[in-house]
Amino acid sequence: MAYATVDELAGALRIAVTATNTDGLQACLDAAAVEIDHTISAVEGSDPIDSPLVNRVNILRGVEWWKANDAAFGVIGYDETGALQAPRNGFRRHAATLIPLKEQWGVA
């Protein structure tokens, strides 16, 4: 379950929600929510997370997922600069943002 709405993501992307892009926007939010849930490691049976912090991370990561369509193979092409490699492990900074909400700390 996503922590943001399609309308919120579209607003962050500065695009209109249409019948054509709604499923794609929702998929980006859902992918980000999976990453959030994995990072937070909520205890089974705990209350659903209702936090502005989680909402913002869901939107910001959803934007990154949406724009990843333009970065095939991790490379973003620009006429003026040539090909730029996209950063690796883009969720790491979002995971750091979510530390205050983390419920379980596993031993790695």
C-alpha positions as semicolon CSV with decimal commas, in nm:
position;residue;x (nm);y (nm);z (nm)
1;M;0,000;0,000;0,000
2;A;0,141;0,336;-0,104
3;Y;0,180;0,621;0,144
4;A;0,093;0,890;-0,112
5;T;-0,168;0,942;-0,379
6;V;-0,136;0,949;-0,756
7;D;-0,243;1,315;-0,743
8;E;0,043;1,396;-0,503
9;L;0,297;1,224;-0,727
10;A;0,162;1,393;-1,040
11;G;0,185;1,728;-0,860
12;A;0,549;1,664;-0,773
13;L;0,616;1,570;-1,135
14;R;0,421;1,874;-1,257
15;I;0,204;1,661;-1,483
16;A;-0,171;1,599;-1,505
17;V;-0,321;1,268;-1,405
18;T;-0,474;1,099;-1,706
19;A;-0,628;0,762;-1,780
20;T;-0,309;0,678;-1,968
21;N;-0,059;0,752;-1,690
22;T;-0,255;0,659;-1,376
23;D;-0,139;0,295;-1,366
24;G;0,223;0,396;-1,420
25;L;0,209;0,659;-1,147
26;Q;0,054;0,408;-0,906
27;A;0,321;0,149;-0,993
28;C;0,594;0,401;-0,906
29;L;0,430;0,477;-0,571
30;D;0,386;0,106;-0,499
31;A;0,751;0,031;-0,582
32;A;0,862;0,309;-0,348
33;A;0,628;0,179;-0,076
34;V;0,789;-0,167;-0,097
35;E;1,129;-0,006;-0,042
36;I;0,990;0,196;0,249
37;D;0,833;-0,110;0,412
38;H;1,154;-0,307;0,373
39;T;1,356;-0,026;0,530
40;I;1,123;0,039;0,821
41;S;1,086;-0,334;0,902
42;A;0,758;-0,282;1,083
43;V;0,671;-0,525;1,359
44;E;0,387;-0,756;1,255
45;G;0,059;-0,629;1,396
46;S;0,183;-0,273;1,448
47;D;-0,036;0,019;1,343
48;P;-0,006;0,137;0,982
49;I;0,244;0,417;0,942
50;D;0,085;0,758;0,910
51;S;0,372;1,003;0,893
52;P;0,447;1,308;0,682
53;L;0,802;1,174;0,659
54;V;0,689;0,850;0,495
55;N;0,457;1,044;0,264
56;R;0,743;1,266;0,144
57;V;0,979;0,973;0,089
58;N;0,706;0,790;-0,105
59;I;0,655;1,092;-0,331
60;L;1,026;1,166;-0,379
61;R;1,114;0,805;-0,453
62;G;0,807;0,777;-0,677
63;V;0,943;1,070;-0,878
64;E;1,274;0,888;-0,914
65;W;1,098;0,568;-1,028
66;W;0,896;0,767;-1,284
67;K;1,204;0,939;-1,422
68;A;1,399;0,611;-1,430
69;N;1,215;0,540;-1,755
70;D;1,438;0,805;-1,912
71;A;1,757;0,648;-1,776
72;A;1,777;0,313;-1,951
73;F;2,073;0,104;-1,834
74;G;2,153;0,367;-1,570
75;V;2,255;0,626;-1,825
76;I;2,089;0,961;-1,885
77;G;2,167;1,120;-2,222
78;Y;2,195;1,492;-2,282
79;D;2,291;1,661;-2,607
80;E;2,498;1,926;-2,429
81;T;2,686;1,700;-2,188
82;G;2,692;1,353;-2,337
83;A;2,584;1,048;-2,140
84;L;2,571;1,079;-1,762
85;Q;2,562;0,770;-1,542
86;A;2,278;0,767;-1,292
87;P;2,381;0,723;-0,927
88;R;2,373;0,372;-0,782
89;N;2,166;0,270;-0,479
90;G;1,936;0,569;-0,502
91;F;1,730;0,462;-0,203
92;R;2,016;0,487;0,049
93;R;1,952;0,855;0,128
94;H;1,580;0,785;0,166
95;A;1,657;0,497;0,402
96;A;1,858;0,736;0,618
97;T;1,559;0,970;0,629
98;L;1,339;0,685;0,756
99;I;1,567;0,580;1,045
100;P;1,347;0,747;1,310
101;L;1,059;0,520;1,203
102;K;1,254;0,192;1,185
103;E;1,100;-0,069;1,414
104;Q;1,339;-0,365;1,384
105;W;1,715;-0,381;1,347
106;G;1,838;-0,711;1,206
107;V;2,191;-0,841;1,230
108;A;2,355;-0,832;0,890
